[in-house]
């Protein structure tokens, strides 16, 4: 893999690991969240934003809001 691709893969892996923890290791709920449109992401699905660093940051911010009780 080119280094940019590897960085993207690592960022996605980190995000998925963190997200699963935020969802209390309830994989089916987390998978559902990843593939559902989200108002906090302008109606996009979290998974649809995995192709850019900016998109990953948006998803991570959304996960942090969930973690701290502001359900997104």
Secondary structure, 3 states (H helix, E strand, C coil): CCHHHHHHHHHHHHHHHHHHHHCCCCHHHHHHHHCCEEHHHCCEEHHHHCCCHHHHHHHHHHHHHHHCCCCC
